[in-house]
């Protein structure tokens, strides 16, 4: 059986039909209707998993990946957000348990943005805390 490095390198040159066959071989089930790139990733994952002495627990990997995300900077209680929307000035104050707007406390800025606009918005984007990526 070829070494894992050789098998991984071979994935880059395989056609969709070959990838589907390889998926069936390594996963022992029919290939899902994925793009070639996703098939390659799934096959590569399985080949590397099989090459290790122990099985990789996907839930454990997910927990590690979640823990690796950088924490957002906390918004301090008392911080005010002011935004003009359709001629109305929206003022929101951060509190310990959420965000106060119009005498109600909301769990997130996104909930307030939805209340104000009637549509789903990213609260941080609505209040100008994140940059919009130009297309």
C-alpha positions as CSV (number, residue, x, y, z in Angstrom):
1,X,0.0,0.0,0.0
2,X,1.5,3.4,-0.9
3,X,2.6,5.8,1.8
4,X,0.0,8.3,3.0
5,X,2.0,11.2,1.5
6,X,1.9,9.6,-1.9
7,X,-1.8,8.9,-1.6
8,X,-2.5,12.5,-0.6
9,X,-0.5,13.8,-3.5
10,X,-2.4,11.5,-5.9
11,X,-5.7,13.1,-4.8
12,X,-4.8,16.3,-6.6
13,X,-4.7,14.7,-10.0
14,X,-7.8,12.5,-9.7
15,X,-11.0,13.1,-11.7
16,X,-14.4,13.3,-10.1
17,X,-15.1,9.7,-11.0
18,X,-11.8,8.6,-9.5
19,X,-12.4,10.6,-6.3
20,X,-15.9,9.0,-5.9
21,X,-14.3,5.5,-6.3
22,X,-11.6,6.5,-3.8
23,X,-14.2,7.8,-1.3
24,X,-16.1,4.5,-1.6
25,X,-12.8,2.6,-0.9
26,X,-11.6,4.5,2.1
27,X,-15.0,5.3,3.7
28,X,-16.6,2.0,2.7
29,X,-19.8,3.8,1.6
30,X,-21.0,5.5,-1.5
31,X,-19.6,9.0,-2.1
32,X,-21.9,11.9,-1.2
33,X,-22.7,14.5,-3.9
34,X,-19.8,16.8,-2.9
35,X,-17.6,19.0,-5.0
36,X,-14.2,17.5,-6.0
37,X,-12.5,19.7,-3.4
38,X,-14.7,18.4,-0.6
39,X,-14.2,14.8,-1.7
40,X,-10.5,15.4,-1.6
41,X,-10.6,16.8,1.9
42,X,-12.8,14.0,3.2
43,X,-10.6,11.3,1.6
44,X,-7.4,13.0,2.9
45,X,-8.9,13.2,6.4
46,X,-9.8,9.5,6.3
47,X,-6.3,8.5,5.0
48,X,-4.6,10.4,7.7
49,X,-7.0,9.1,10.3
50,X,-6.3,5.5,9.2
51,X,-2.5,6.1,9.2
52,X,-2.5,7.0,12.9
53,X,-2.5,4.4,15.6
54,X,-5.5,5.9,17.3
55,X,-8.7,7.1,15.8
56,X,-9.3,10.9,15.7
57,X,-12.5,11.9,17.5
58,X,-14.2,14.5,15.3
59,X,-16.0,16.0,18.3
60,X,-12.7,16.5,20.1
61,X,-11.3,18.2,17.0
62,X,-14.3,20.5,16.9
63,X,-13.9,21.4,20.6
64,X,-10.2,22.2,19.9
65,X,-11.0,24.3,16.9
66,X,-13.7,26.2,18.8
67,X,-11.3,26.9,21.7
68,X,-8.7,28.2,19.2
69,X,-10.9,31.0,18.0
70,X,-9.7,34.4,19.3
71,X,-12.1,35.9,21.9
72,X,-13.9,39.0,20.9
73,X,-13.0,42.1,22.9
74,X,-15.7,42.4,25.5
75,X,-18.0,45.4,25.4
76,X,-17.9,47.2,28.7
77,X,-21.2,48.0,30.5
78,X,-22.1,51.6,29.9
79,X,-20.8,51.7,26.3
80,X,-23.3,53.6,24.1
81,X,-24.0,52.9,20.5
82,X,-25.7,55.5,18.4
83,X,-26.9,55.0,14.9
84,X,-29.3,56.9,12.6
85,X,-31.7,54.7,10.7
86,X,-34.4,56.1,8.4
87,X,-34.4,59.5,10.1
88,X,-34.6,57.9,13.6
89,X,-31.7,58.1,16.1
90,X,-31.1,54.7,17.7
91,X,-29.3,54.7,21.1
92,X,-28.3,51.5,22.7
93,X,-26.5,51.1,26.1
94,X,-24.5,48.0,26.9
95,X,-25.4,46.4,30.3
96,X,-24.1,43.5,32.3
97,X,-26.8,41.1,30.9
98,X,-27.3,42.5,27.4
99,X,-28.1,45.7,25.6
100,X,-30.8,48.3,26.6
101,X,-32.9,49.8,23.8
102,X,-36.3,51.5,24.2
103,X,-36.5,50.4,27.8
104,X,-36.1,46.7,26.9
105,X,-33.0,44.6,27.4
106,X,-32.0,42.5,24.4
107,X,-29.5,39.6,24.4
108,X,-27.5,41.0,21.4
109,X,-26.9,43.9,19.1
110,X,-28.3,41.7,16.3
111,X,-31.6,41.4,18.0
112,X,-31.8,45.2,18.3
113,X,-30.8,45.6,14.6
114,X,-33.6,43.2,13.7
115,X,-36.1,45.0,15.9
116,X,-35.2,48.4,14.3
117,X,-35.0,47.3,10.6
118,X,-37.4,44.4,10.5
119,X,-34.7,42.3,8.7
120,X,-31.8,40.2,9.9
121,X,-28.6,42.2,10.3
122,X,-25.3,41.6,11.9
123,X,-25.6,43.8,15.0
124,X,-21.9,44.6,15.1
125,X,-22.0,45.6,11.4
126,X,-25.3,47.6,11.9
127,X,-23.7,49.6,14.7
128,X,-20.4,50.1,12.8
129,X,-18.2,47.8,14.9
130,X,-16.9,45.7,11.9
131,X,-15.7,46.7,8.5
132,X,-17.7,45.8,5.5
133,X,-15.6,43.8,3.0
134,X,-15.8,45.4,-0.5
135,X,-16.6,43.0,-3.2
